[in-house]
């Protein structure tokens, strides 16, 4: 595939974007390096809407966009459900209640949150260690994932004569430079700029596709049912007369039993969503918010600003590829690489100026996700290992300097792994099913069961991570030996989850309960719903005014409505570009109804802290906390 031919204007836009991005990092580096808290959390001074735009930009990654273009091309409108693999609707659960619970802790990292939940005994130290290990494995996995995506794309859409790996190295080096210098301030400010660029480019691409491709043309090059959102037991998309390689791709993905696949994604996704965010950039955004209320606002706005423009881009590029490149794709036979459809469409259809803007936007998409991920890693190593165990009284500048070093090291490790992984889909499947399968049980129980202790957390996470490494490889080995049929990794989730759950329960029940004083402080401040009876009784003995959280039903209803609302927002971007105005109208109706419901049942009921919480338990510096709790 030949490279893009970029005009002087396009090249100037790309170079200008890179220069401005790096300049921002250096410009605010002095502010970011004042202390470890300003470096990792922006001093809890960044407004929620800036964090929300930053978080949306961080989720708008180039690797994920390439993956979604392939999904929409092959699976049609039914691909709207497939990102439940992550699961995308975890942002709805974050918005509804989890961001509030998490931010009430007032900590800096996920590992520090473990001490807040379990205390500082031997078991808590083990739990703390295992979550640091998980965070680093997770971060390195995402860095490898990002490296693969940017290398594949840049080798096609940038004009200079470098290989995919060489482009990956160059762009990751530039991104690492501004993140290391600027920390969270750099990440947020550059990502807001990146989001503006990406949104303009996304809408523009969608409009071009609507102008160039009529609905009748699209219907002629797609199989029956391609534009249908809903499904029966089986996928029932037959590409035989159009593009046989697409049928082979569906078979290799293992998702033909589509109803079972979606049901399992829902089951897995709800469990993972209630477990809360993995210790990565998403958690760092929540902990960076000025107050629990603003953390919830931040998680909510991500859905509003991200989904429609992103899916206009995804759908626009897919429609252009379907209408104009089917002959070229058929000529490639079984060797079609569906993950390069995105740069293929860009190369042929973007006019001068827009092409440069879109390339800058895709670079921004990569850099924003990569930047946020890189920023998350040193928080765990520096704050949770170096500061805690090695040099607790070191100067703040020493911690910041250590953060520079750790950032560079994890980038190098992720890059090396990325050099050896061939497919985006392979690493996506492993992260979202196997690795998160090992994370789910322990992090679900930590919210809802008082008797779940630090040893249970350690053994649950350790057994889950071990299962995430062993079970998929064992299944592949058995399939290669012909003893079982090849199996998609999502179908292994229940087994990995069960192994981790056994470790959680056994580890908890075979060891003493955690310190009651630690549990009382956690429960009093965070106030989760669940099985907290003995702890609640102990708290009430000291604070008779304290009430339990009775909002589980309301929170779950908001999550269900929010999932329908979020899915409809996604569908709006797709059906708008497909010019299917009947389905677009239905989607807009669901968005409007869901918005009205959430306004009255979620937005109007948010509170920073429980009204009966003693003032002394609030996190210092929370905006609005004193007003919300005048007592």
C-alpha positions as CSV (number, residue, x, y, z in Angstrom):
1,X,0.0,0.0,0.0
2,X,1.5,3.3,-1.1
3,X,1.9,6.2,1.3
4,X,-0.2,9.3,1.5
5,X,0.8,12.3,-0.7
6,X,0.7,15.3,1.6
7,X,0.6,18.8,0.4
8,X,2.7,21.6,1.9
9,X,-0.3,22.8,3.8
10,X,-0.9,19.3,5.2
11,X,2.7,18.9,6.3
12,X,2.6,22.4,7.9
13,X,-0.5,21.4,10.0
14,X,1.1,18.2,11.2
15,X,4.4,19.7,12.1
16,X,2.7,22.7,13.7
17,X,0.6,20.4,15.9
18,X,3.6,18.4,17.1
19,X,5.5,21.6,17.9
20,X,2.6,23.1,19.9
21,X,2.0,19.9,21.8
22,X,5.6,19.6,22.9
23,X,5.8,23.3,23.7
24,X,2.8,23.0,26.0
25,X,4.5,20.3,28.0
26,X,7.6,22.4,28.5
27,X,5.6,25.6,29.2
28,X,3.7,24.1,32.1
29,X,6.5,21.8,33.4
30,X,7.5,24.3,36.1
31,X,4.0,24.3,37.5
32,X,3.7,20.5,37.3
33,X,7.0,19.8,39.0
34,X,6.2,21.7,42.2
35,X,5.2,18.5,44.0
36,X,4.3,14.9,43.5
37,X,0.6,15.7,43.8
38,X,0.7,18.5,41.2
39,X,2.6,16.2,38.9
40,X,0.2,13.2,39.1
41,X,-3.2,14.9,40.0
42,X,-2.7,18.5,38.9
43,X,-3.1,19.6,42.5
44,X,-6.8,18.7,42.4
45,X,-7.3,22.1,40.8
46,X,-8.4,21.2,37.2
47,X,-12.1,21.9,36.4
48,X,-14.3,18.9,35.7
49,X,-15.1,19.9,32.1
50,X,-11.4,20.0,31.3
51,X,-10.8,16.6,32.9
52,X,-13.9,15.3,31.0
53,X,-12.6,16.5,27.6
54,X,-9.2,15.2,28.5
55,X,-10.7,11.8,29.5
56,X,-12.7,11.7,26.2
57,X,-9.6,12.5,24.3
58,X,-7.6,9.8,26.1
59,X,-10.3,7.2,25.1
60,X,-10.2,8.4,21.5
61,X,-7.2,6.4,20.6
62,X,-6.0,5.6,17.1
63,X,-5.6,1.8,17.8
64,X,-9.2,1.6,19.1
65,X,-10.4,3.7,16.1
66,X,-8.7,1.4,13.6
67,X,-10.3,-1.6,15.5
68,X,-13.8,0.0,15.4
69,X,-13.5,0.7,11.6
70,X,-12.7,-3.0,11.1
71,X,-15.6,-4.0,13.3
72,X,-18.1,-1.7,11.5
73,X,-16.8,-2.8,8.1
74,X,-17.2,-6.5,8.9
75,X,-20.1,-6.6,11.4
76,X,-22.2,-3.6,10.3
77,X,-24.4,-1.8,12.7
78,X,-24.2,-4.7,15.1
79,X,-20.6,-3.7,15.8
80,X,-22.1,-1.0,18.0
81,X,-22.5,-3.7,20.7
82,X,-18.9,-5.1,20.4
83,X,-17.1,-2.4,22.4
84,X,-19.0,-3.7,25.4
85,X,-15.9,-6.0,25.5
86,X,-14.0,-3.1,27.2
87,X,-16.8,-2.5,28.5
88,X,-17.5,1.0,27.2
89,X,-20.5,1.3,29.5
90,X,-18.2,1.3,32.5
91,X,-18.4,5.1,32.1
92,X,-22.1,5.0,32.9
93,X,-21.4,3.1,36.2
94,X,-18.6,5.6,37.0
95,X,-21.0,8.5,36.3
96,X,-23.9,7.0,38.4
97,X,-22.0,6.3,41.6
98,X,-18.4,4.9,41.4
99,X,-16.6,8.2,40.6
100,X,-18.2,9.7,43.7
101,X,-17.2,6.7,45.9
102,X,-13.7,6.7,44.5
103,X,-13.1,10.4,44.8
104,X,-14.3,10.5,48.5
105,X,-11.2,8.6,49.4
106,X,-8.9,11.7,48.7
107,X,-6.0,9.4,47.7
108,X,-3.5,9.7,44.8
109,X,-3.4,6.3,43.2
110,X,-5.3,3.0,43.1
111,X,-2.6,1.3,45.2
112,X,-2.9,4.1,47.8
113,X,-6.7,3.5,47.8
114,X,-6.0,-0.1,48.8
115,X,-4.4,1.1,52.0
116,X,-7.4,3.3,52.6
117,X,-9.7,0.3,52.2
118,X,-7.6,-2.4,53.9
119,X,-5.2,-0.6,56.3
120,X,-1.5,-1.2,56.6
121,X,-1.1,-4.7,58.0
122,X,0.8,-7.6,56.3
123,X,-2.1,-8.5,54.2
124,X,-2.7,-4.9,53.1
125,X,1.0,-4.7,52.1
126,X,0.5,-7.8,49.9
127,X,-2.7,-6.3,48.4
128,X,-0.9,-3.1,47.8
129,X,2.0,-4.9,46.1
130,X,-0.3,-7.0,43.8
131,X,-2.3,-3.9,42.6
132,X,1.0,-2.1,41.7
133,X,2.0,-5.2,39.7
134,X,-1.4,-5.3,38.0
135,X,-1.3,-1.6,37.2
136,X,2.2,-1.9,35.6
137,X,1.1,-5.0,33.6
138,X,-2.0,-3.1,32.5
139,X,-0.1,0.1,31.6
140,X,2.6,-1.8,29.6
141,X,-0.1,-3.8,27.8
142,X,-1.8,-0.6,26.7
143,X,1.5,1.0,25.7
144,X,2.2,-2.0,23.4
145,X,-1.4,-1.7,22.0
146,X,-0.8,1.9,21.2
147,X,2.6,1.3,19.7
148,X,1.1,-1.3,17.2
149,X,-1.7,1.1,16.2
150,X,0.4,4.1,15.6
151,X,3.1,2.2,13.7
152,X,0.6,0.6,11.3
153,X,-1.2,3.9,10.6
154,X,1.8,6.2,10.4
155,X,3.6,4.0,7.9
156,X,0.6,4.5,5.6
157,X,-0.5,8.1,6.3
158,X,2.8,9.9,6.8
159,X,4.9,10.7,3.7
160,X,8.4,10.0,5.0
161,X,10.1,6.7,4.2
162,X,10.2,4.9,7.5
163,X,8.9,1.5,8.6
164,X,6.0,1.0,10.9
165,X,8.3,0.3,13.8
166,X,10.5,3.3,13.1
167,X,7.4,5.6,13.0
168,X,6.2,4.0,16.3
169,X,9.5,4.8,17.9
170,X,9.6,8.4,16.7
171,X,6.1,9.3,17.7
172,X,6.2,7.5,21.1
173,X,9.5,9.4,21.8
174,X,7.8,12.8,21.1
175,X,4.8,11.9,23.2
176,X,6.9,10.7,26.1
177,X,8.9,13.9,26.0
178,X,6.0,16.3,26.7
179,X,4.3,13.9,29.2
180,X,7.4,13.4,31.2
181,X,8.0,17.2,31.4
182,X,4.5,18.3,32.2
183,X,2.8,15.5,34.1
184,X,-1.0,15.6,34.6
185,X,-1.2,19.4,33.7
186,X,0.5,18.6,30.4
187,X,-1.8,15.6,29.7
188,X,-5.0,17.5,30.3
189,X,-4.1,20.7,28.5
190,X,-2.7,19.0,25.4
191,X,-5.6,16.6,25.3
192,X,-8.2,19.4,25.3
193,X,-6.4,20.8,22.3
194,X,-6.3,17.3,20.7
195,X,-10.0,16.8,21.3
196,X,-10.9,20.0,19.5
197,X,-8.8,19.0,16.5
198,X,-10.2,15.4,16.5
199,X,-13.9,16.6,16.7
200,X,-13.5,19.0,13.8
201,X,-11.9,16.3,11.7
202,X,-14.4,13.6,12.7
203,X,-17.5,15.7,11.7
204,X,-15.8,16.7,8.4
205,X,-15.1,13.1,7.4
206,X,-18.6,12.1,8.2
207,X,-20.0,14.9,6.0
208,X,-17.7,13.9,3.1
209,X,-19.0,10.3,3.3
210,X,-22.6,11.5,3.3
211,X,-21.9,13.6,0.2
212,X,-20.0,10.9,-1.7
213,X,-21.9,7.7,-0.9
214,X,-25.7,7.3,-1.4
215,X,-27.6,4.8,0.8
216,X,-28.4,2.7,-2.4
217,X,-24.7,2.4,-3.2
218,X,-23.9,1.2,0.3
219,X,-26.7,-1.4,0.2
220,X,-25.3,-2.8,-3.0
221,X,-21.9,-3.6,-1.4
222,X,-23.0,-4.9,2.0
223,X,-24.8,-8.2,2.9
224,X,-28.5,-8.3,4.0
225,X,-28.8,-7.2,7.7
226,X,-25.6,-5.2,7.7
227,X,-27.5,-2.0,8.8
228,X,-29.6,-3.7,11.4
229,X,-28.7,-2.9,15.0
230,X,-30.6,-5.8,16.6
231,X,-29.8,-9.5,16.2
232,X,-31.1,-13.0,16.6
233,X,-29.2,-16.0,18.1
234,X,-26.7,-16.1,15.3
235,X,-24.9,-13.2,13.5
236,X,-26.4,-14.1,10.1
237,X,-24.2,-11.9,8.0
238,X,-23.1,-13.6,4.8
239,X,-20.3,-11.9,2.8
240,X,-19.9,-14.8,0.4
241,X,-20.8,-13.0,-2.8
242,X,-19.1,-9.7,-1.8
243,X,-16.0,-10.3,0.2
244,X,-15.3,-13.9,1.4
245,X,-12.4,-12.8,3.6
246,X,-14.9,-11.1,5.8
247,X,-16.7,-14.4,6.5
248,X,-13.3,-15.9,7.4
249,X,-12.6,-13.0,9.8
250,X,-16.0,-13.5,11.5
251,X,-15.2,-17.2,11.9
252,X,-11.7,-16.5,13.3
253,X,-13.1,-14.0,15.8
254,X,-15.5,-16.7,17.1
255,X,-18.5,-14.4,17.5
256,X,-21.0,-16.1,15.1
257,X,-23.3,-17.0,18.1
258,X,-23.9,-13.4,18.5
259,X,-26.7,-13.4,21.1
260,X,-24.5,-15.5,23.4
261,X,-21.6,-13.3,22.7
262,X,-23.5,-10.1,23.6
263,X,-25.0,-11.8,26.7
264,X,-21.6,-12.7,27.9
265,X,-20.3,-9.2,27.2
266,X,-23.2,-7.8,29.3
267,X,-22.5,-10.2,32.2
268,X,-18.8,-9.6,32.1
269,X,-19.2,-5.9,31.6
270,X,-21.6,-5.3,34.5
271,X,-19.3,-7.2,36.9
272,X,-16.2,-5.3,35.7
273,X,-18.1,-2.0,35.8
274,X,-19.2,-2.4,39.4
275,X,-15.6,-3.4,40.2
276,X,-14.6,0.1,39.2
277,X,-11.8,1.4,37.0
278,X,-8.6,-0.4,36.6
279,X,-5.6,1.5,38.1
280,X,-4.8,3.5,34.9
281,X,-5.5,6.9,33.4
282,X,-9.3,6.7,34.0
283,X,-8.8,6.3,37.7
284,X,-6.2,9.1,37.7
285,X,-8.8,11.5,36.1
286,X,-11.3,10.7,38.9
287,X,-8.8,11.2,41.7
288,X,-7.7,14.5,40.0
289,X,-11.2,16.0,40.2
290,X,-11.8,18.8,42.6
291,X,-14.6,17.1,44.5
292,X,-16.7,13.9,44.3
293,X,-19.5,15.8,42.6
294,X,-17.1,17.0,39.9
295,X,-15.8,13.5,39.4
296,X,-19.3,12.3,38.6
297,X,-19.8,15.3,36.2
298,X,-16.5,14.4,34.5
299,X,-17.4,10.8,33.9
300,X,-20.8,11.9,32.6
301,X,-19.6,14.4,30.0
302,X,-17.3,11.8,28.5
303,X,-20.3,10.0,27.0
304,X,-21.8,13.2,25.6
305,X,-18.8,14.6,23.8
306,X,-17.0,11.5,22.7
307,X,-19.4,9.1,21.1
308,X,-21.2,11.0,18.2
309,X,-18.1,12.6,16.6
310,X,-16.0,9.5,17.0
311,X,-18.5,7.3,15.3
312,X,-19.0,9.8,12.6
313,X,-15.3,9.3,11.8
314,X,-15.5,5.5,12.1
315,X,-18.6,5.3,9.9
316,X,-17.4,7.8,7.4
317,X,-14.1,6.0,6.8
318,X,-15.9,2.6,6.7
319,X,-18.6,3.8,4.2
320,X,-15.9,5.3,1.9
321,X,-13.9,2.0,2.0
322,X,-17.0,-0.1,1.3
323,X,-18.1,2.1,-1.7
324,X,-14.8,2.5,-3.4
325,X,-12.3,-0.2,-2.3
326,X,-14.2,-3.5,-2.5
327,X,-12.4,-4.5,-5.7
328,X,-9.0,-3.8,-4.2
329,X,-9.9,-5.7,-1.0
330,X,-11.3,-8.7,-3.0
331,X,-8.0,-8.8,-4.9
332,X,-6.1,-9.3,-1.7
333,X,-7.9,-12.6,-1.2
334,X,-7.5,-14.1,2.3
335,X,-4.7,-11.7,3.1
336,X,-6.9,-8.7,3.8
337,X,-5.7,-6.7,6.8
338,X,-9.0,-5.1,8.0
339,X,-7.1,-3.0,10.5
340,X,-5.6,-0.8,7.8
341,X,-9.0,0.2,6.3
342,X,-8.8,3.5,8.1
343,X,-5.6,4.8,6.5
344,X,-6.6,3.3,3.2
345,X,-9.7,5.5,3.1
346,X,-7.8,8.5,4.3
347,X,-5.3,8.2,1.5
348,X,-7.9,8.4,-1.2
349,X,-10.6,10.8,-0.1
350,X,-9.4,13.5,2.2
351,X,-8.8,16.9,0.5
352,X,-5.7,19.0,1.2
353,X,-6.0,20.8,4.6
354,X,-8.5,18.2,5.9
355,X,-6.0,15.5,5.3
356,X,-3.4,17.3,7.4
357,X,-5.9,18.0,10.1
358,X,-7.1,14.4,10.2
359,X,-3.5,13.1,10.3
360,X,-2.9,15.5,13.2
361,X,-6.1,14.3,14.8
362,X,-5.1,10.7,14.6
363,X,-1.7,11.5,15.9
364,X,-3.5,13.4,18.7
365,X,-5.7,10.4,19.3
366,X,-2.7,8.2,19.8
367,X,-0.7,10.7,21.8
368,X,-3.6,11.5,24.1
369,X,-4.1,7.8,25.1
370,X,-0.4,7.1,25.2
371,X,0.2,10.3,27.3
372,X,-2.5,9.4,29.8
373,X,-1.2,5.9,30.2
374,X,2.4,6.9,30.6
375,X,1.4,9.4,33.3
376,X,-0.4,6.7,35.2
377,X,2.6,4.4,35.5
378,X,5.1,6.4,37.6
379,X,2.3,7.2,40.1
380,X,2.4,3.6,41.2
381,X,6.1,3.1,41.2
382,X,7.2,6.4,42.7
383,X,4.3,7.1,45.1
384,X,3.5,3.5,46.1
385,X,7.0,1.9,46.1
386,X,9.8,4.4,46.1
387,X,8.2,7.0,48.4
388,X,6.6,4.5,50.7
389,X,9.3,1.9,51.2
390,X,12.6,3.5,50.1
391,X,12.7,7.3,50.6
392,X,9.6,8.5,52.4
393,X,11.1,11.9,53.3
394,X,12.9,12.7,50.0
395,X,12.4,16.2,48.5
396,X,9.5,16.7,46.1
397,X,11.8,17.3,43.2
398,X,13.4,13.9,43.7
399,X,10.0,12.2,43.3
400,X,9.3,14.2,40.2
401,X,12.8,13.2,38.8
402,X,12.1,9.6,39.6
403,X,8.8,9.9,37.7
404,X,10.7,11.0,34.6
405,X,12.8,7.9,34.8
406,X,10.0,5.5,35.4
407,X,8.0,6.9,32.5
408,X,10.9,6.3,30.1
409,X,11.4,2.8,31.4
410,X,7.8,1.7,31.0
411,X,7.6,3.2,27.5
412,X,10.7,1.2,26.5
413,X,9.2,-2.0,27.8
414,X,5.8,-1.4,26.2
415,X,7.6,-0.6,22.9
416,X,9.6,-3.8,22.9
417,X,6.5,-5.8,23.5
418,X,4.7,-3.9,20.7
419,X,7.5,-4.9,18.3
420,X,6.5,-8.6,18.7
421,X,2.7,-8.5,18.7
422,X,1.2,-8.6,15.2
423,X,-2.5,-7.8,15.7
424,X,-4.4,-5.1,17.5
425,X,-7.2,-7.6,18.0
426,X,-5.0,-10.1,19.8
427,X,-3.9,-7.6,22.4
428,X,-7.3,-6.1,22.8
429,X,-8.8,-9.5,23.4
430,X,-6.2,-10.4,26.0
431,X,-6.5,-7.1,27.9
432,X,-10.3,-6.8,28.1
433,X,-11.1,-10.5,28.7
434,X,-8.2,-12.3,30.3
435,X,-6.4,-9.6,32.2
436,X,-9.6,-7.8,33.4
437,X,-11.1,-11.2,34.1
438,X,-8.5,-11.7,36.7
439,X,-9.1,-8.2,38.1
440,X,-12.9,-8.3,38.4
441,X,-13.8,-10.5,41.4
442,X,-11.5,-8.8,43.9
443,X,-12.4,-5.3,42.9
444,X,-16.1,-6.0,42.9
445,X,-16.0,-7.5,46.4
446,X,-13.9,-4.7,47.9
447,X,-16.9,-2.3,47.5
448,X,-19.8,-4.5,48.7
449,X,-18.6,-7.1,51.3
450,X,-17.2,-6.0,54.6
451,X,-15.6,-9.4,55.4
452,X,-13.6,-9.3,52.1
453,X,-10.1,-8.6,53.6
454,X,-6.7,-7.7,52.4
455,X,-5.5,-11.3,52.1
456,X,-8.6,-12.1,50.1
457,X,-7.7,-9.2,47.8
458,X,-4.1,-10.4,47.4
459,X,-5.1,-14.1,46.6
460,X,-7.9,-13.1,44.4
461,X,-5.8,-10.7,42.3
462,X,-2.8,-13.1,42.3
463,X,-4.8,-16.1,41.2
464,X,-6.7,-14.0,38.6
465,X,-3.6,-12.6,37.1
466,X,-2.0,-16.1,37.0
467,X,-5.2,-17.5,35.3
468,X,-5.1,-14.6,32.8
469,X,-1.7,-15.7,31.7
470,X,-2.2,-19.4,31.8
471,X,-5.8,-20.1,30.7
472,X,-5.7,-18.5,27.3
473,X,-2.4,-20.1,26.5
474,X,-3.6,-23.5,27.6
475,X,-6.7,-23.1,25.4
476,X,-4.6,-22.2,22.4
477,X,-2.3,-25.2,23.0
478,X,-5.2,-27.6,23.2
479,X,-6.7,-26.1,20.0
480,X,-3.4,-26.4,18.2
481,X,-3.2,-30.1,19.3
482,X,-6.8,-30.7,18.0
483,X,-8.2,-31.6,21.4
484,X,-10.7,-28.7,21.4
485,X,-12.1,-26.2,18.9
486,X,-10.4,-22.8,18.8
487,X,-12.2,-20.5,21.3
488,X,-12.5,-16.7,21.5
489,X,-10.9,-15.4,24.7
490,X,-14.2,-13.8,26.0
491,X,-15.6,-17.3,26.5
492,X,-12.7,-18.0,28.9
493,X,-13.8,-15.0,31.1
494,X,-16.1,-17.1,33.4
495,X,-13.3,-19.6,34.2
496,X,-10.8,-16.9,34.9
497,X,-13.4,-15.0,37.0
498,X,-14.3,-18.2,38.9
499,X,-10.6,-18.9,39.7
500,X,-10.1,-15.4,41.0
501,X,-13.4,-15.6,43.0
502,X,-12.3,-18.8,44.8
503,X,-9.0,-17.0,45.7
504,X,-11.0,-14.0,47.0
505,X,-13.4,-16.0,49.2
506,X,-10.9,-18.6,50.5
507,X,-8.2,-15.9,51.2
508,X,-10.8,-13.9,53.2
509,X,-12.4,-16.7,55.2
510,X,-9.2,-18.5,56.1
511,X,-7.7,-15.3,57.6
512,X,-8.9,-12.8,60.2
513,X,-11.1,-9.9,59.3
514,X,-9.4,-6.5,58.7
515,X,-9.0,-3.9,61.5
516,X,-12.5,-2.7,62.4
517,X,-11.3,0.9,62.8
518,X,-10.0,0.9,59.2
519,X,-13.3,-0.6,57.9
520,X,-15.3,2.0,59.9
521,X,-13.4,4.9,58.4
522,X,-13.8,3.6,54.9
523,X,-17.5,2.9,55.3
524,X,-18.2,6.2,57.0
525,X,-16.4,8.3,54.4
526,X,-17.3,6.4,51.1
527,X,-20.7,5.0,52.2
528,X,-21.0,2.2,49.7
529,X,-24.1,0.0,49.5
530,X,-23.7,-3.8,49.9
531,X,-23.2,-6.2,52.8
532,X,-21.8,-3.8,55.5
533,X,-24.1,-4.6,58.4
534,X,-21.6,-5.3,61.2
535,X,-19.5,-2.3,60.2
536,X,-22.5,0.0,60.0
537,X,-23.6,-1.1,63.5
538,X,-20.2,-0.2,64.8
539,X,-20.2,3.2,63.2
540,X,-23.7,4.0,64.5
541,X,-22.6,3.2,68.0
542,X,-20.3,6.3,67.7
543,X,-22.3,8.4,65.2
544,X,-26.0,7.7,65.8
545,X,-27.0,10.0,62.9
546,X,-25.3,7.9,60.2
547,X,-27.6,6.2,57.7
548,X,-26.8,3.3,55.4
549,X,-26.7,3.8,51.7
550,X,-30.1,2.7,50.4
551,X,-29.6,3.8,46.8
552,X,-28.5,0.5,45.2
553,X,-31.8,0.1,43.3
554,X,-31.7,3.7,42.1
555,X,-28.0,3.5,41.1
556,X,-28.6,0.2,39.1
557,X,-31.7,1.7,37.4
558,X,-29.7,4.7,36.4
559,X,-27.0,2.4,35.0
560,X,-29.5,0.4,32.9
561,X,-31.0,3.6,31.5
562,X,-27.6,5.0,31.0
563,X,-26.5,2.0,29.0
564,X,-29.4,2.4,26.6
565,X,-28.7,6.2,26.5
566,X,-25.0,5.6,25.7
567,X,-25.7,3.0,23.1
568,X,-28.2,5.3,21.4
569,X,-25.6,8.1,21.4
570,X,-23.3,5.7,19.6
571,X,-26.1,4.8,17.1
572,X,-26.7,8.5,16.4
573,X,-23.2,8.9,14.9
574,X,-23.5,5.7,12.9
575,X,-27.0,6.2,11.4
576,X,-26.5,9.9,10.7
577,X,-23.6,9.0,8.3
578,X,-25.4,6.0,6.9
579,X,-28.3,8.4,6.2
580,X,-30.8,6.0,7.8
581,X,-33.0,8.7,9.1
582,X,-35.7,6.5,10.6
583,X,-33.2,4.7,12.8
584,X,-31.5,8.0,13.5
585,X,-34.9,9.5,14.8
586,X,-35.4,6.5,17.0
587,X,-31.9,6.8,18.4
588,X,-32.4,10.5,19.1
589,X,-35.7,9.8,20.9
590,X,-33.9,7.3,23.2
591,X,-31.2,9.9,23.9
592,X,-33.7,12.5,24.7
593,X,-35.8,10.2,27.0
594,X,-32.6,8.9,28.7
595,X,-31.3,12.4,29.2
596,X,-34.5,13.5,30.9
597,X,-34.6,10.5,33.1
598,X,-31.0,10.9,34.2
599,X,-31.4,14.6,34.8
600,X,-34.1,13.9,37.5
601,X,-32.9,10.6,38.9
602,X,-29.1,11.1,38.8
603,X,-27.9,14.7,38.2
604,X,-30.3,16.3,40.7
605,X,-29.4,13.8,43.4
606,X,-25.6,13.9,43.3
607,X,-24.0,14.8,46.7
608,X,-20.3,15.2,47.4
609,X,-20.5,13.4,50.8
610,X,-23.4,11.9,52.8
611,X,-25.2,14.6,54.7
612,X,-24.5,12.9,58.0
613,X,-20.7,12.7,57.5
614,X,-18.7,14.5,60.2
615,X,-16.9,17.6,58.7
616,X,-13.5,16.2,59.8
617,X,-13.8,13.2,57.4
618,X,-14.0,15.3,54.2
619,X,-11.0,15.5,51.9
620,X,-9.3,18.8,52.3
621,X,-9.7,21.2,49.4
622,X,-12.9,19.7,48.0
623,X,-14.8,22.3,46.1
624,X,-18.3,22.6,47.5
625,X,-17.9,20.1,50.3
626,X,-18.5,22.6,53.1
627,X,-21.6,24.0,51.4
628,X,-23.0,20.5,50.8
629,X,-22.4,19.6,54.5
630,X,-22.9,22.8,56.5
631,X,-22.9,20.9,59.8
